[in-house]
Amino acid sequence: MPNPAEITASLPPLPGVYRMLNAAGEALYVGKALNLKKRVASYFQKSGGLPPRTQVMLSHVADVQVTVTRSEAEALLLENNLIKALNPRYNILFRDDKSYPYLMLSGHPYPRLGFHRGSLDKQHRYFGPFPNAGAVRESIQLLQKVFRLRTCEDTVFSNRSRPCLLHQIRRCTAPCVGLIGEADYAEDVRSAELFLTGKEDEVVERLIARMNGAAGRLRYEEAAVYRDQIAALRKVREKQFVSGESGRDADIIACARAAGVTCVNLVMIRGGHHLGDKNFFPRNADDCTDEDVIEAFLAQHYLRHGIPSQIVVGAAIEFAALEQALGEQAGRKVQISTHAVGMRRAWLEMAAKNAQLGAAQTLGLQATQEGRLAALQQALGVPETMQRIECFDVSHTLGEATVASCVVYDRAGLQNSEYRRFNIGVKPDDSSPLDSGAMERTQRTVHRAAITPGDDYAALRDVLTRRYRKVVAGEGKVPDLILIDGGKGQLAVAEEVCAELGLNDVMLVAVAKGEERKPGLEQLLLPGRDAPVRLPRDHAGLHLIQQIRDEAHRFAIEGHRARRGKARTHSPLEGITGIGAKRRQRLLTRFGGLRGLLSASIDEMAQVEGISRTLAERIYRELH
């Protein structure tokens, strides 16, 4: 550990970010400070009082690096970016979720109501974000019932000749066939927008005016439609518990713990409507306070996702820098409240209960998983140190688009971020220049291309070699147990690969389906044992194996279907250098399609306009 006096002497009393590094130069902790000199010096005070976790971290610190910023808010942004990039061991880390879903109203003359996830297009209008896809679909169903907006794709909308079933069940006004005018449809769209922004009173007033107008023109059936819409809206308002502050967007955040499990619950309020909630489970938060956890959540979550105008938290945190940073990010004022009253207190209590339930449920799930792992360890006669399991499965359709999967079980749960897929039998691009590394990769690819379609043994050998060659080279973790979905043949292949790579301490188990291929009848095949191991249907260890095996099967099938679908819509000519759209069209036209081209000779290809002899040879070589 370096001399603390030397470290702090050179630090400026300015805002910025500091990084604690170990002897290998890896980041142990990233933090921000309004005064770097005082903040870093506080770690090395002799008075003690530091948490045990911090003391352990300091024992590994070999260097401290700092970056000065113009303000504490700017330091907060830099801190979050560094945490995301460096993944420090002692920082509280929240998993970076996919983008949240939105409800979309398209920018067409007859706007479409739809589900959207991803980047936002300025020509459309978006409402949300929602905590999950189910909440978006529920809102779409509600808006269909009340305002009867179309949800069909543009290709369907522009080619309809008669109303669809949704019109018959009163979920759409059928603008596709002109049963509603553009002005009337725009009125329905405007009412839906007002409803989504929490202005229900204005929506009801508009509907009452339209109902009275229709009744005045003696169009009583039309007036009845508006009456039903008003009644439906009132029912919705009765069900909305959190509609006390109409039109407000707010997020409610609470933290709870259960025997070492930390859960942060996020409740989303948009336009005064409760859209749902979502639980987050941070890593490295065992010895941290609730205030630390919530501060980390605010920084890491909102600097990547949409920011509401109001955030209510259940901890007394220092939020001045956060408010400034989030306001700059959102381009408007953002208010963070730590002392909730009235309706906000009710929201916060609801979030706290959700967090407590989430922590308790996760704790129970972890206990179940640990029990399953212990049962498997006992059944297989392996030491309790066995924790990491990797499972492989191969999927194809009669040899087409073969894909192998590898799923990882570790730390009492499936580790989705460590899943991997392997395409089997990919041909190289011989036309591109190769460096030494690319040549090696191409040689391996040529070897894979020689695999006979449908040869599961060769595919398994390929994927195991590719996976564990890197592990042996130090690019990954060595598993304690490798599960293979298959029988004796697959087990023998796995034994050979492990022997070739020197993985002699890894346990191998093949999971063979029973005679009737039903769950509960699986046979576990182990090297050196003639008789398979059969566990009872209700055995906890068997349940763990089934869970991991089924996940590997699902992951492989998902990749196989995607690759098969891509292959069936992709022309083999598209990957050949020198073949553009025009030359491809000439070749297919000249030979009547791909089948005719496959039977053509090099001389025949060279007779096509724009195809030289060299290019014809390249095409023939690629296609054969």
LUMLO-765436 format. One record per residue (C-alpha): x negated, y negated, z. Coordinates in Angstrom, 3 decimals. Each point is the difference from the previous one (the first is absolute). Example, Ala and Ser with C-alpha at 12.3 -4.5 7.8 and 13.67 -1.06 7.14 Angstrom:
BEGIN
{{-12.300,4.500,7.800}},
{{-1.370,-3.440,-0.660}},
***
This chain:
BEGIN
{{0.000,0.000,0.000}},
{{-1.436,-3.416,-0.927}},
{{-0.720,-2.741,2.492}},
{{3.320,-1.843,0.675}},
{{-1.814,-3.287,0.593}},
{{-1.620,0.157,-3.434}},
{{3.351,0.748,-1.643}},
{{1.978,-2.793,1.651}},
{{-2.766,-2.595,-0.253}},
{{0.282,-0.208,-3.770}},
{{3.819,-0.049,-0.165}},
{{1.790,-3.295,-0.739}},
{{2.944,-1.284,2.104}},
{{2.249,0.142,-3.085}},
{{2.990,2.084,-1.120}},
{{-0.749,3.133,-1.949}},
{{-0.177,3.789,-0.104}},
{{-2.497,2.276,1.727}},
{{-0.884,3.605,-0.847}},
{{-1.481,2.500,2.464}},
{{-2.298,2.420,-1.885}},
{{-1.641,3.264,1.047}},
{{-3.529,1.136,-0.863}},
{{1.167,1.341,-3.376}},
{{1.485,-3.363,-0.920}},
{{3.608,1.230,0.305}},
{{2.605,-2.391,1.366}},
{{1.224,1.021,3.459}},
{{2.239,-3.003,0.623}},
{{1.113,-3.140,-1.848}},
{{1.380,-2.957,1.933}},
{{0.843,-3.671,-0.420}},
{{-0.768,-2.901,2.305}},
{{0.673,-3.700,0.348}},
{{-3.490,-0.302,1.505}},
{{-2.353,2.738,-1.194}},
{{-2.677,-0.744,2.591}},
{{2.345,0.286,2.996}},
{{1.936,2.978,-1.353}},
{{-3.025,2.180,-0.783}},
{{-1.718,-1.019,3.259}},
{{3.046,1.209,1.953}},
{{-0.823,3.590,-1.024}},
{{-3.419,-0.134,1.683}},
{{0.851,-1.621,3.321}},
{{-1.438,1.874,2.970}},
{{3.086,-0.548,2.121}},
{{1.583,3.056,-1.607}},
{{3.715,0.467,-0.218}},
{{-0.028,1.217,-3.593}},
{{2.288,2.925,-0.910}},
{{-1.731,3.408,-0.227}},
{{0.681,0.126,-3.734}},
{{-1.826,-3.305,-0.531}},
{{-2.918,1.144,2.167}},
{{-0.376,3.151,-2.116}},
{{0.042,-2.114,-3.151}},
{{-2.672,-2.355,1.320}},
{{-2.273,2.955,0.758}},
{{-0.117,0.692,-3.776}},
{{-0.436,-3.608,-1.154}},
{{-3.309,-0.653,-1.745}},
{{0.760,-3.335,-1.642}},
{{2.616,-2.750,-0.139}},
{{0.716,-1.892,-3.212}},
{{2.216,-3.072,-0.267}},
{{1.702,-2.001,-2.725}},
{{1.001,-3.595,0.685}},
{{3.383,-1.245,-1.263}},
{{1.690,-3.402,-0.110}},
{{2.798,0.906,2.433}},
{{1.291,2.779,2.226}},
{{2.785,0.654,-2.524}},
{{-2.570,0.541,-2.734}},
{{-1.927,2.297,2.350}},
{{3.186,2.024,0.501}},
{{0.322,0.543,-3.756}},
{{-3.648,1.029,-0.319}},
{{0.254,2.307,3.018}},
{{2.960,1.834,-1.531}},
{{-1.766,0.419,-3.346}},
{{-3.119,1.382,1.680}},
{{2.013,2.409,2.155}},
{{1.734,1.296,-3.094}},
{{-3.297,0.361,-1.907}},
{{-2.269,1.327,2.765}},
{{2.479,2.111,2.029}},
{{-1.868,-0.632,3.309}},
{{0.130,2.735,2.597}},
{{1.003,-2.199,2.951}},
{{2.567,-2.264,-1.669}},
{{3.711,0.667,0.282}},
{{0.932,1.269,-3.454}},
{{3.434,0.123,-1.594}},
{{0.588,2.121,-3.063}},
{{0.420,-2.055,-3.175}},
{{3.481,0.998,-1.181}},
{{1.218,-0.179,-3.541}},
{{1.790,-3.110,-1.100}},
{{3.398,-0.456,1.569}},
{{3.116,0.454,-2.158}},
{{2.156,-2.923,-1.104}},
{{3.509,-0.429,-1.324}},
{{-0.123,-1.664,-3.421}},
{{2.402,-2.051,-2.098}},
{{-1.404,-0.117,-3.530}},
{{-0.211,-3.187,-2.035}},
{{2.340,1.174,-2.803}},
{{3.271,-1.707,-1.063}},
{{1.733,2.855,1.832}},
{{-2.499,0.609,2.855}},
{{-0.647,3.565,1.070}},
{{-0.058,0.980,3.652}},
{{-2.912,2.349,0.648}},
{{-2.752,1.429,2.177}},
{{-3.518,-1.406,-0.386}},
{{-3.404,0.833,1.441}},
{{-3.244,-1.629,-1.101}},
{{-1.031,-3.421,-1.263}},
{{2.740,-2.618,-0.323}},
{{0.981,-1.512,-3.357}},
{{1.012,-3.666,0.048}},
{{2.816,0.498,-2.499}},
{{1.914,2.186,2.468}},
{{1.348,-0.716,3.496}},
{{-1.071,2.175,2.932}},
{{1.478,0.497,3.466}},
{{-1.835,1.656,2.855}},
{{-2.358,1.533,0.715}},
{{1.841,3.013,1.425}},
{{-1.601,2.444,2.463}},
{{0.747,3.030,-2.181}},
{{1.591,1.061,-3.269}},
{{3.122,1.278,1.736}},
{{0.849,-3.474,1.279}},
{{-0.245,-1.391,-3.541}},
{{2.304,2.685,-1.398}},
{{2.548,-0.568,2.753}},
{{0.036,-3.704,-0.838}},
{{0.423,0.765,-3.702}},
{{2.975,2.253,0.751}},
{{1.549,-2.727,2.164}},
{{-0.460,-2.674,-2.663}},
{{1.422,2.336,-2.626}},
{{3.082,0.550,2.125}},
{{0.577,-3.676,0.799}},
{{-1.262,-1.894,-3.062}},
{{0.014,2.769,-2.636}},
{{-3.308,-0.930,-1.668}},
{{-1.583,2.255,-2.609}},
{{-2.893,2.289,0.944}},
{{-0.628,1.664,-3.381}},
{{-3.246,-0.401,-1.918}},
{{-0.080,-2.447,-2.920}},
{{-0.238,2.795,-2.570}},
{{3.236,1.511,1.330}},
{{1.679,-3.394,0.378}},
{{-0.652,-1.042,-3.618}},
{{1.221,3.279,-1.500}},
{{3.275,0.646,1.843}},
{{3.179,0.273,-2.069}},
{{2.390,0.586,2.891}},
{{-0.068,-0.522,3.783}},
{{-1.884,2.520,2.116}},
{{1.143,1.880,3.084}},
{{-1.106,-2.822,2.331}},
{{2.612,-2.268,-1.555}},
{{2.684,2.638,0.494}},
{{-0.775,0.287,3.726}},
{{-0.121,-3.806,0.341}},
{{-3.731,-0.373,0.497}},
{{-0.678,-2.017,-3.171}},
{{1.935,-2.571,-2.039}},
{{-1.316,1.484,-3.288}},
{{-1.732,-3.037,-1.527}},
{{-1.574,2.438,-2.481}},
{{3.259,0.170,-1.979}},
{{1.196,-3.545,0.672}},
{{2.601,0.715,2.681}},
{{-1.278,-3.004,1.950}},
{{-1.214,-3.342,-1.308}},
{{-3.500,-1.340,0.609}},
{{1.303,-2.856,2.198}},
{{2.068,2.312,2.233}},
{{-2.895,2.455,0.270}},
{{-2.313,-2.876,0.949}},
{{2.446,-0.889,2.799}},
{{-0.289,3.557,1.368}},
{{-3.805,-0.194,-0.218}},
{{-0.006,-3.330,1.850}},
{{2.199,1.449,2.757}},
{{-2.380,2.971,0.336}},
{{-2.971,-2.389,0.300}},
{{1.737,-1.997,2.727}},
{{0.830,3.192,1.863}},
{{-3.596,1.235,-0.193}},
{{-1.250,-3.299,1.408}},
{{2.412,0.208,2.949}},
{{2.597,-2.553,-1.165}},
{{3.053,2.233,0.492}},
{{2.278,-2.901,0.932}},
{{-0.685,-1.712,-3.318}},
{{0.581,3.265,-1.846}},
{{3.362,0.491,1.682}},
{{1.007,-3.597,-0.784}},
{{-0.876,0.517,-3.678}},
{{1.971,3.241,-0.130}},
{{3.016,-1.595,1.692}},
{{-0.064,-2.820,-2.558}},
{{-0.187,2.499,-2.876}},
{{2.812,2.069,1.527}},
{{2.261,-3.022,0.386}},
{{-0.806,-1.137,-3.537}},
{{0.871,3.413,-1.432}},
{{3.240,0.093,1.986}},
{{0.907,-3.501,-1.220}},
{{-0.374,1.250,-3.583}},
{{2.246,2.974,0.889}},
{{-2.901,2.447,-0.502}},
{{0.790,2.015,3.073}},
{{-2.112,3.049,-0.865}},
{{-3.085,-2.218,-0.258}},
{{0.935,-1.699,3.278}},
{{0.280,3.436,1.640}},
{{-3.575,0.778,-1.065}},
{{-1.257,-3.154,1.749}},
{{2.104,0.860,3.055}},
{{-1.649,3.430,0.210}},
{{-3.438,-1.591,-0.333}},
{{0.732,-2.358,2.898}},
{{1.204,2.897,2.160}},
{{-3.134,2.024,-0.825}},
{{-2.265,-2.921,0.901}},
{{1.719,-0.461,3.337}},
{{-0.504,3.679,0.823}},
{{-3.682,-0.333,-0.809}},
{{-0.335,-3.016,2.290}},
{{1.635,1.922,2.851}},
{{-2.675,2.722,-0.337}},
{{-2.900,-2.449,-0.042}},
{{-1.237,-0.257,3.607}},
{{-2.702,-2.549,-0.746}},
{{2.003,-2.476,-2.043}},
{{-0.127,-2.583,2.772}},
{{-2.344,-2.315,-1.929}},
{{1.382,-0.078,-3.514}},
{{-2.498,-0.482,-2.774}},
{{-3.135,0.500,2.136}},
{{-2.882,2.257,-0.998}},
{{-1.860,1.456,2.952}},
{{-2.203,2.930,0.985}},
{{0.150,1.400,3.523}},
{{-3.108,1.816,1.277}},
{{-0.342,2.064,3.164}},
{{-2.625,2.429,1.281}},
{{0.426,3.082,2.205}},
{{-2.152,2.911,1.180}},
{{0.500,3.592,1.046}},
{{-2.924,2.024,1.408}},
{{-2.592,-1.500,-2.322}},
{{2.243,-0.469,-3.032}},
{{0.440,-3.650,-1.014}},
{{2.956,-1.028,-2.159}},
{{0.796,-3.400,-1.515}},
{{3.609,-0.443,-1.142}},
{{0.831,-2.557,-2.684}},
{{3.664,-1.050,-0.339}},
{{0.846,-1.934,-3.173}},
{{2.734,-2.660,-0.007}},
{{0.707,-1.565,-3.397}},
{{2.743,-2.553,-0.518}},
{{1.314,0.826,3.465}},
{{0.418,3.693,-0.914}},
{{-1.779,2.843,1.723}},
{{-1.722,1.895,-2.836}},
{{-1.565,2.682,2.192}},
{{-3.233,0.655,1.849}},
{{-3.327,1.762,-0.525}},
{{-2.515,1.540,2.416}},
{{-3.777,-0.431,-0.270}},
{{-2.580,2.063,1.884}},
{{-3.419,-1.693,0.226}},
{{-3.327,1.746,0.382}},
{{-2.639,-0.911,2.617}},
{{2.597,-1.631,2.278}},
{{-0.306,2.233,3.070}},
{{-1.730,-2.475,2.335}},
{{1.462,-3.175,-1.510}},
{{2.733,-2.156,1.460}},
{{3.387,-0.547,-1.639}},
{{-1.097,-3.535,-0.808}},
{{-3.063,1.287,-1.882}},
{{2.098,2.510,-1.931}},
{{2.625,-2.551,-1.049}},
{{-2.630,-2.580,-0.992}},
{{-1.705,2.628,-2.172}},
{{3.337,0.959,-1.544}},
{{0.919,-3.588,-0.830}},
{{-3.331,-0.627,-1.714}},
{{-0.272,3.268,-1.902}},
{{3.659,0.336,-0.991}},
{{1.076,-3.490,-1.024}},
{{-3.121,-0.921,-1.894}},
{{0.971,2.802,-2.426}},
{{3.806,-0.167,0.010}},
{{2.858,-2.514,-0.133}},
{{0.197,-2.443,2.912}},
{{3.361,-1.100,1.452}},
{{0.579,-3.472,1.373}},
{{0.245,1.276,3.574}},
{{-1.875,2.748,1.878}},
{{1.066,1.026,3.512}},
{{-2.510,2.062,1.990}},
{{0.263,1.711,3.349}},
{{-3.382,-1.050,1.387}},
{{-1.608,-3.247,1.137}},
{{-2.581,-0.415,-2.758}},
{{-2.047,-2.980,-1.188}},
{{1.791,-0.774,-3.243}},
{{-1.165,-3.466,-1.088}},
{{-2.610,1.305,-2.472}},
{{2.370,2.725,-1.170}},
{{2.766,-2.517,-0.685}},
{{-2.379,-2.174,-1.993}},
{{-1.424,2.914,-2.019}},
{{3.402,1.546,-0.722}},
{{1.443,-3.405,-0.903}},
{{-2.809,-0.578,-2.492}},
{{0.555,3.490,-1.397}},
{{3.776,-0.507,-0.375}},
{{-0.189,-3.606,-1.188}},
{{2.520,-1.143,2.634}},
{{0.363,-0.270,3.758}},
{{-0.032,3.278,1.931}},
{{1.103,0.056,3.634}},
{{-1.216,2.638,2.473}},
{{2.069,0.287,3.207}},
{{-1.198,1.783,3.127}},
{{2.839,-1.033,2.335}},
{{3.250,1.313,-1.464}},
{{3.387,-1.196,1.260}},
{{3.589,0.667,-0.983}},
{{0.419,2.092,-3.128}},
{{-3.763,0.219,-0.493}},
{{-0.320,1.708,3.388}},
{{2.598,2.576,-1.073}},
{{-1.954,0.606,-3.188}},
{{-3.241,0.388,1.972}},
{{1.567,2.457,2.447}},
{{1.240,2.032,-2.945}},
{{-3.500,0.053,-1.525}},
{{-1.543,1.008,3.356}},
{{2.394,2.966,0.277}},
{{-0.825,1.037,-3.553}},
{{-3.730,-0.161,0.799}},
{{0.478,2.120,3.134}},
{{1.954,2.605,-1.973}},
{{-2.608,0.019,-2.757}},
{{-2.873,0.523,2.440}},
{{1.869,2.775,1.846}},
{{0.929,1.798,-3.218}},
{{-3.547,-0.168,-1.327}},
{{-1.343,1.265,3.309}},
{{2.389,2.947,-0.162}},
{{-1.020,0.718,-3.587}},
{{-3.687,-0.093,0.936}},
{{0.634,2.404,2.874}},
{{1.796,2.342,-2.381}},
{{-2.820,-0.183,-2.534}},
{{-2.646,0.588,2.655}},
{{1.969,3.009,1.230}},
{{0.167,1.387,-3.531}},
{{-3.735,-0.479,-0.494}},
{{-0.768,1.719,3.314}},
{{2.244,2.915,-0.964}},
{{-1.772,0.335,-3.352}},
{{-3.414,-0.133,1.672}},
{{1.041,2.795,2.322}},
{{1.545,2.126,-2.764}},
{{-3.093,-0.215,-2.197}},
{{-2.425,0.365,2.902}},
{{-1.875,-3.213,-0.725}},
{{-1.395,-2.524,2.517}},
{{2.024,-2.977,1.179}},
{{-2.373,-2.325,-1.837}},
{{1.767,0.846,-3.274}},
{{1.839,-3.190,-0.959}},
{{-0.390,-0.797,-3.701}},
{{1.862,2.168,-2.522}},
{{-0.084,-0.431,-3.781}},
{{2.459,1.850,-2.234}},
{{-0.158,0.565,-3.771}},
{{2.670,0.856,-2.552}},
{{-0.008,0.233,-3.801}},
{{3.032,-0.937,-2.100}},
{{0.667,0.341,-3.750}},
{{2.675,1.038,-2.490}},
{{-1.264,3.012,-1.984}},
{{-3.477,-1.491,0.158}},
{{1.063,-3.492,-1.085}},
{{-1.194,-3.091,1.923}},
{{-1.692,1.892,2.823}},
{{-0.375,-2.061,3.164}},
{{-1.515,1.069,3.320}},
{{0.752,-1.688,3.295}},
{{-1.876,-0.367,3.254}},
{{1.873,-1.165,3.111}},
{{-1.651,-0.703,3.334}},
{{1.279,0.662,3.515}},
{{-2.008,-1.662,2.743}},
{{0.550,-1.763,3.333}},
{{3.360,1.768,0.525}},
{{1.494,-1.196,-3.272}},
{{-0.160,0.017,-3.774}},
{{-2.424,-2.661,-1.245}},
{{1.633,-1.316,-3.186}},
{{-2.835,-2.401,-0.765}},
{{-2.406,2.957,-0.333}},
{{2.124,1.971,-2.467}},
{{-1.632,0.689,-3.379}},
{{1.155,1.331,-3.372}},
{{-2.217,1.638,-2.626}},
{{0.843,0.229,-3.702}},
{{-1.200,3.311,-1.401}},
{{-1.204,0.387,-3.592}},
{{-0.501,-3.670,-0.989}},
{{-1.916,-0.417,-3.274}},
{{-2.897,-2.476,-0.170}},
{{-0.307,-2.920,-2.406}},
{{-3.041,1.014,-2.063}},
{{0.033,-3.233,-1.956}},
{{-0.920,-2.284,2.892}},
{{-3.643,-0.671,0.962}},
{{-1.077,1.771,3.187}},
{{-2.487,-0.861,2.670}},
{{-1.525,2.740,2.146}},
{{2.826,-0.114,2.542}},
{{2.650,-0.015,-2.699}},
{{-1.754,2.912,-1.729}},
{{0.171,2.034,3.204}},
{{3.688,-0.834,0.400}},
{{0.658,0.959,-3.612}},
{{-1.815,3.316,0.429}},
{{2.227,0.799,2.951}},
{{3.039,-1.031,-2.048}},
{{-1.079,2.254,-2.866}},
{{-0.188,2.837,2.497}},
{{3.531,-0.767,1.138}},
{{1.210,-0.191,-3.583}},
{{-1.140,3.607,-0.458}},
{{2.502,1.172,2.629}},
{{2.662,2.184,-1.582}},
{{3.454,-1.578,0.458}},
{{1.845,1.878,2.719}},
{{-3.162,1.435,1.599}},
{{0.721,-0.838,3.629}},
{{-3.248,1.559,1.222}},
{{-2.159,-2.156,-2.271}},
{{2.048,-3.091,0.889}},
{{-0.426,0.668,3.710}},
{{-3.739,0.561,-0.410}},
{{-0.251,-3.294,-1.858}},
{{1.883,-2.066,2.567}},
{{-1.792,1.530,3.003}},
{{-3.375,-0.617,-1.625}},
{{0.839,-3.602,-0.836}},
{{1.423,-0.653,3.468}},
{{-2.777,1.501,2.126}},
{{-2.963,-0.891,-2.158}},
{{0.598,-3.569,1.146}},
{{0.524,1.077,3.608}},
{{-3.288,1.882,0.028}},
{{-1.666,-3.121,-1.405}},
{{1.280,-1.952,3.006}},
{{2.922,-1.821,-1.650}},
{{2.734,1.453,2.194}},
{{0.926,2.004,3.075}},
{{-0.475,3.754,0.209}},
{{3.317,1.692,0.879}},
{{0.319,2.554,2.770}},
{{2.495,2.088,-1.968}},
{{0.792,0.280,-3.713}},
{{3.455,1.272,-0.933}},
{{0.537,1.439,-3.477}},
{{3.486,0.516,-1.388}},
{{-0.464,3.438,-1.565}},
{{-1.067,3.596,0.560}},
{{-3.159,2.114,0.085}},
{{-1.263,-1.248,-3.351}},
{{0.173,-3.651,1.052}},
{{-1.637,0.834,3.331}},
{{-2.890,1.739,-1.788}},
{{-0.534,-3.048,-2.214}},
{{-0.060,-2.281,3.056}},
{{-2.557,2.284,1.707}},
{{-2.288,-0.133,-3.038}},
{{0.164,-3.790,-0.275}},
{{-0.703,-0.522,3.709}},
{{-2.924,2.412,-0.173}},
{{-1.445,-1.813,-3.023}},
{{0.294,-3.389,1.732}},
{{-1.264,1.209,3.380}},
{{3.288,-0.580,1.894}},
{{-0.412,3.128,2.084}},
{{1.549,-1.396,3.191}},
{{3.344,-0.928,-1.552}},
{{2.863,2.403,0.646}},
{{2.051,1.124,-3.028}},
{{3.617,1.146,0.034}},
{{2.172,0.872,-2.990}},
{{3.751,-0.377,0.477}},
{{1.765,2.648,-2.064}},
{{3.765,0.028,-0.369}},
{{1.807,3.052,1.320}},
{{1.684,2.691,-2.059}},
{{3.207,-1.995,-0.379}},
{{-1.884,-3.351,-0.195}},
{{2.086,-1.366,2.854}},
{{-1.213,-2.372,2.746}},
{{-1.009,1.933,3.099}},
{{-1.355,3.006,-1.916}},
{{-3.379,-1.559,-0.851}},
{{-3.150,2.083,0.359}},
{{-3.270,-1.570,1.116}},
{{-3.035,1.508,-1.734}},
{{-3.380,-0.474,1.657}},
{{-3.477,0.929,-1.295}},
{{-1.253,3.304,1.334}},
{{3.416,1.217,1.116}},
{{1.768,2.716,-1.945}},
{{3.373,-0.458,1.657}},
{{1.776,-3.360,-0.364}},
{{1.095,-1.957,3.064}},
{{3.789,-0.298,0.320}},
{{1.372,-2.521,2.457}},
{{3.605,0.040,1.276}},
{{2.491,-2.281,-1.732}},
{{0.270,-2.206,3.077}},
{{-3.768,-0.214,0.599}},
{{-1.130,-3.613,0.430}},
{{-3.280,0.661,-1.834}},
{{1.877,1.365,-3.008}},
{{2.169,-3.107,-0.042}},
{{-3.140,-2.162,-0.221}},
{{-1.348,2.061,-2.898}},
{{3.348,-0.236,-1.789}},
{{0.075,-3.756,0.480}},
{{-3.500,-0.497,-1.445}},
{{0.513,2.537,-2.811}},
{{3.331,-1.546,-1.037}},
{{-1.555,-3.475,-0.021}},
{{-2.846,1.219,-2.253}},
{{2.578,1.616,-2.292}},
{{2.078,-3.190,-0.165}},
{{-3.028,-2.165,-0.681}},
{{-1.241,2.312,-2.776}},
{{3.399,0.214,-1.715}},
{{0.403,-3.766,0.135}},
{{-3.348,-0.503,-1.736}},
{{0.660,2.786,-2.508}},
{{3.351,-1.437,-1.053}},
{{-1.485,-3.463,-0.432}},
{{-2.873,1.338,-2.117}},
{{2.300,2.247,-2.044}},
{{2.387,-2.880,-0.676}},
{{-2.866,-2.237,-1.072}},
{{-1.431,2.683,-2.275}},
{{3.323,0.549,-1.736}},
{{0.354,-3.701,-0.790}},
{{-3.666,-0.555,-0.884}},
{{-1.473,0.688,-3.426}},
{{-3.390,1.804,-0.019}},
{{-1.099,-2.551,-2.615}},
{{0.280,-2.888,2.474}},
{{-3.141,1.030,1.863}},
{{-2.231,0.184,-3.092}},
{{-2.321,-2.948,-0.542}},
{{0.582,-1.653,-3.355}},
{{3.648,1.065,-0.313}},
{{2.381,-2.897,0.409}},
{{3.725,-0.241,-0.554}},
{{-0.267,-0.401,-3.808}},
{{-2.407,2.888,-0.590}},
{{2.024,2.190,2.350}},
{{3.162,-0.780,-1.958}},
{{-1.723,0.743,-3.333}},
{{-1.274,3.367,1.237}},
{{3.350,1.097,1.387}},
{{1.841,-1.199,-3.100}},
{{-2.470,1.739,-2.347}},
{{0.246,3.378,1.762}},
{{3.598,-0.170,1.200}},
{{-0.759,-0.185,3.710}},
{{-2.493,1.335,2.528}},
{{0.525,3.662,-0.890}},
{{-0.912,-0.644,-3.620}},
{{-3.012,-2.033,1.070}},
{{-1.255,2.854,2.181}},
{{-0.009,2.325,-3.007}},
{{-1.769,-2.522,-2.264}},
{{-3.685,0.334,-0.904}},
{{-2.672,-2.679,0.328}},
{{0.019,-0.572,-3.758}},
{{3.758,-0.528,-0.010}},
{{-0.203,-2.486,2.883}},
{{-2.768,-1.918,-1.777}},
{{2.341,-0.607,-2.949}},
{{2.309,-2.155,2.158}},
{{-0.461,-3.761,-0.430}},
{{-2.263,-1.452,2.699}},
{{-1.362,3.397,1.126}},
{{-3.691,0.521,-0.727}},
{{-1.723,3.366,-0.060}},
{{-1.616,-0.683,3.395}},
{{3.314,-1.027,1.537}},
{{1.724,3.052,-1.509}},
{{-2.601,2.255,1.632}},
{{0.546,-1.733,3.330}},
{{3.790,0.410,-0.273}},
{{-0.327,3.672,-0.892}},
{{-2.396,0.607,2.890}},
{{2.299,-1.731,2.504}},
{{3.151,1.784,-1.171}},
{{-1.647,3.411,0.023}},
***
